[in-house]
Amino acid sequence: MRITVFGAAGNVGSRVVTEALSRGHEVTAVVRNPDRRPGPPAGAEVRVGDASNAADVAALSAGQDLVISATRPAPGQEADLVPVTHALLAGLASTGVRLLLVGGAGSLTVPGGGRTVLDDPELVPPAWRPIAEACTAQLEACRAGTDVDWTYLSPPALLEPGERTGRYRLGADELLVDGEGRSAVSMEDLAVALLDEAETPRHHRARFTIAY
């Protein structure tokens, strides 16, 4: 596949690029700052662009099979996430190019509680609430769009660098927890799940989640 990755130099994006390359896909790694170090993994074609600019999105997705967005706003700029999502959807409108977004867990429901992760202070302390709210609005923006075949991946409560095991459980709209009540996955295995969805689409205009 020909895949464009926005946010390719970030913690999640760089792992997505690495996973895609390991599977033999052609990857266009999009960065806003070409001088950022470390940059995207070797083997990808590096391009400069901005996911918040619909014209950039359209240009960098031309001829591609798929666009993956792993962008994450800096602290204090969380509200930028929704305009970025609108720009991605506008840039891909009527192109037939699929969009996979790495989103947030805030809108998932808590098992047995009926409330969302966003409204659970044990899962979302005050410092994390702005990004959780932004990710919830991001999913709403996707659901309001009609012209793009999008898929939204909500990570579990804990997403950290770790080991690539190649295993995970799939869920839909409820936070996945293990037998000890832990909800987690490594960034490496999140990239595995994302590329599995890219290669074998199961969730069209829908959200899914994963965890160990």
C-alpha positions in Angstrom: 0.0 0.0 0.0 1.0 3.6 -0.4 0.5 5.3 3.0 0.9 8.9 4.1 1.5 9.4 7.8 1.0 12.8 9.5 2.8 13.2 12.7 5.4 10.8 11.5 8.2 12.0 13.9 6.1 11.7 17.0 6.1 8.9 19.6 3.2 7.0 18.0 3.7 8.2 14.4 7.3 7.0 14.2 6.3 3.6 15.4 3.5 3.5 12.8 6.0 4.3 10.1 8.3 1.6 11.3 5.6 -1.0 11.4 4.3 0.0 7.9 7.8 -0.2 6.4 8.4 -3.6 8.0 5.4 -4.9 6.2 6.6 -3.7 2.8 4.4 -0.6 2.4 5.5 2.6 0.7 5.4 5.3 3.4 5.3 9.1 3.0 6.3 10.5 6.4 4.9 14.0 6.8 6.6 16.4 9.3 6.0 20.1 10.0 9.6 20.7 11.0 12.2 18.9 8.8 15.0 19.8 11.2 13.4 18.0 14.1 15.5 15.2 15.6 14.9 12.4 15.7 13.0 12.5 12.5 10.9 9.7 10.9 12.5 6.3 10.6 14.8 5.6 7.7 13.2 4.1 4.6 10.3 6.5 4.4 10.0 9.4 2.0 10.0 12.5 4.2 7.7 15.4 3.1 7.0 18.7 4.8 3.4 19.5 5.4 0.7 20.5 8.0 -2.3 18.4 8.8 -4.2 21.5 9.7 -4.0 22.7 6.1 -6.5 21.0 3.9 -4.5 21.9 0.8 -1.5 20.1 2.2 -3.6 17.1 3.1 -5.0 16.9 -0.4 -1.5 17.3 -2.0 0.2 14.7 0.2 -2.6 12.2 -0.2 -2.8 12.3 -4.0 -2.2 8.8 -5.4 -2.2 7.2 -1.9 -4.3 4.3 -0.6 -4.4 5.5 3.0 -3.7 8.5 5.2 -2.9 7.9 8.9 -3.0 10.8 11.3 -1.0 10.4 14.5 -0.8 14.1 15.3 -1.0 15.3 18.9 -1.1 19.0 19.9 1.4 20.5 22.4 0.2 21.1 25.9 -1.9 24.3 26.0 -2.9 23.8 22.3 -5.3 20.9 22.8 -8.2 22.8 21.1 -6.2 22.6 17.8 -7.0 19.0 17.5 -10.5 19.6 16.1 -9.5 22.0 13.4 -6.8 19.6 12.3 -9.4 16.9 12.1 -11.7 19.1 10.0 -8.7 19.9 7.7 -8.0 16.2 7.3 -11.6 15.4 6.4 -11.8 18.4 4.0 -8.5 17.5 2.3 -9.6 13.9 1.7 -13.2 14.7 0.8 -14.3 12.9 -2.5 -10.8 11.5 -3.0 -11.6 7.9 -2.0 -8.6 7.8 0.2 -9.2 6.2 3.6 -8.3 8.0 6.9 -7.2 6.2 10.0 -6.9 8.4 13.1 -5.1 7.7 16.3 -7.4 9.4 18.8 -8.1 9.3 22.5 -9.8 7.1 25.1 -11.9 9.9 26.7 -15.2 9.0 24.9 -15.0 5.2 25.8 -17.4 4.0 28.5 -16.0 2.6 31.7 -17.0 -1.0 32.3 -19.8 -1.4 34.7 -20.0 2.3 35.4 -22.0 3.8 32.6 -19.9 6.9 32.5 -17.1 7.8 30.1 -13.4 7.7 30.7 -13.5 11.5 30.4 -15.8 11.7 33.5 -13.8 9.3 35.6 -11.3 11.3 37.7 -9.2 8.2 38.4 -8.6 7.7 34.7 -8.4 11.3 33.7 -6.8 13.6 36.3 -7.3 17.4 35.8 -4.0 17.8 33.9 -5.2 15.3 31.2 -8.7 16.6 30.9 -8.0 19.2 28.1 -6.6 16.5 25.7 -9.3 14.1 26.7 -12.0 16.7 25.9 -10.3 17.5 22.6 -10.1 13.9 21.5 -13.8 13.4 22.4 -14.6 16.4 20.1 -12.3 14.9 17.5 -14.4 11.7 17.3 -17.6 13.8 17.1 -16.1 15.7 14.1 -15.4 12.4 12.4 -18.9 11.1 13.0 -20.4 14.3 11.5 -18.4 13.9 8.3 -20.0 12.0 5.4 -17.5 12.2 2.5 -14.5 10.2 4.0 -14.1 6.6 4.9 -12.6 7.2 8.3 -11.6 4.9 11.2 -10.9 6.1 14.7 -8.6 4.1 17.0 -9.1 4.9 20.7 -6.1 3.6 22.8 -6.6 2.1 26.3 -6.1 4.2 29.4 -2.3 3.7 29.4 -0.3 4.0 26.2 3.5 3.9 26.6 6.6 2.9 24.7 7.3 -0.8 25.2 7.6 -4.1 23.5 6.1 -5.2 20.2 4.3 -8.5 21.0 1.9 -8.5 18.1 -1.0 -9.4 20.3 -4.0 -7.3 21.5 -7.7 -7.5 22.1 -10.2 -5.6 20.0 -13.2 -3.7 21.4 -15.7 -1.1 20.2 -16.9 1.7 22.6 -16.0 0.3 26.0 -12.6 0.6 27.7 -10.9 -2.7 27.7 -9.4 -3.9 31.0 -7.6 -7.1 31.9 -8.3 -9.4 34.8 -6.4 -7.1 37.2 -8.4 -4.0 36.0 -5.5 -2.6 34.0 -6.1 -1.0 30.6 -2.9 -0.7 28.7 -1.0 -1.4 25.4 2.4 -0.5 24.1 2.8 2.1 21.4 4.4 -0.6 19.3 1.4 -2.9 19.5 -0.9 0.0 18.9 1.0 0.4 15.6 0.5 -3.3 14.9 -3.3 -2.9 15.4 -3.4 0.2 13.2 -1.6 -1.6 10.3 -3.8 -4.6 10.8 -6.8 -2.4 10.3 -5.1 -0.7 7.3 -4.5 -4.1 5.6 -7.8 -5.7 6.6 -10.4 -3.0 7.1 -13.1 -3.9 9.7 -14.3 -0.6 11.0 -15.7 1.8 8.3 -16.8 5.2 9.7 -16.5 3.7 13.1 -14.3 3.7 16.2 -12.5 0.7 17.7 -10.3 0.3 20.7 -7.6 -2.2 21.8 -5.8 -3.3 24.9 -3.9 -6.3 26.2 
